[in-house]
């Protein structure tokens, strides 16, 4: 199993911290790479909450909580961040929230989790293994139309209909329960393999996003985040594919621009509905980081700060 390497670790923590004694949220705790560095940078009054759906990640978080009294771990989705903030008694506001989206290296590397198309394991793909349908259970009952929609919408798969028909035909012969079984079906149905990309990449990405409601959770989170941040508080989001990044980019731009108004009208930021300002351009990993961790190559980090005083 490969060592888990936290992507854009230093850049994200540096962008997030505005007050070393403030309250922060790591909405995708994972294996705690960002959280551990955050705790190093916070002073004795600082507080940090980690959130994760994954029971293995939460076990790691409980160990960190035992080591450092400034940290707490909450099991759940970052989509429920408002409820978790209320439970923590942090309604006065949060100084920074970080999301590192997508699947983590440990999840990919454990064959039994079902995320990998190159390691054979049960076709599960759930980040929260205690709730919801597994990928195998969904594929067993979804129509070819529904499967094609998911592959097209979440994986931007050009051959979605063809692959969906192949999946439905294959399950009539035998249940699709293993990752390499699905990867083989998809590869054989895909007529145009992309250079340097496994032919099942887009299909596995799409099914994982659908099974875990990843874009729905992100949309729900973004609707709440401005109301949770203190003035001057920051939102830092690391995305790994275009659908996530597009959603984050449009949200931040919309909050920074507010409503379109005639240029001659003397209006305030509040009247325009401008709630955030963008901090710098999108940040991508350095060549050195990608050389050490090839999985970082598609990462994009965006930062915005809440307006007000």
RALINBEL-V852597 format. One record per run of one state. SS is the DSSP state (h for helix, s for strand, l for the rest). FROM is the first residue (numbers start at 1). TO is the last residue. If there is no record, write none. Layout:
SS_FROM_TO, SS_FROM_TO
//
This chain:
l_1_8, h_9_16, l_17_22, s_23_26, l_27_32, h_33_41, l_42_46, s_47_52, l_53_54, h_55_67, l_68_70, s_71_75, l_76_77, h_78_88, l_89_93, s_94_100, l_101_104, h_105_109, l_110_110, h_111_113, l_114_121, s_122_122, l_123_134, h_135_141, l_142_143, h_144_155, l_156_159, h_160_173, l_174_177, s_178_178, h_179_189, l_190_200, h_201_211, l_212_213, h_214_228, s_229_239, l_240_241, h_242_257, l_258_268, h_269_272, l_273_275, s_276_278, l_279_282, s_283_283, l_284_286, h_287_292, l_293_293, h_294_298, l_299_299, s_300_306, l_307_309
//
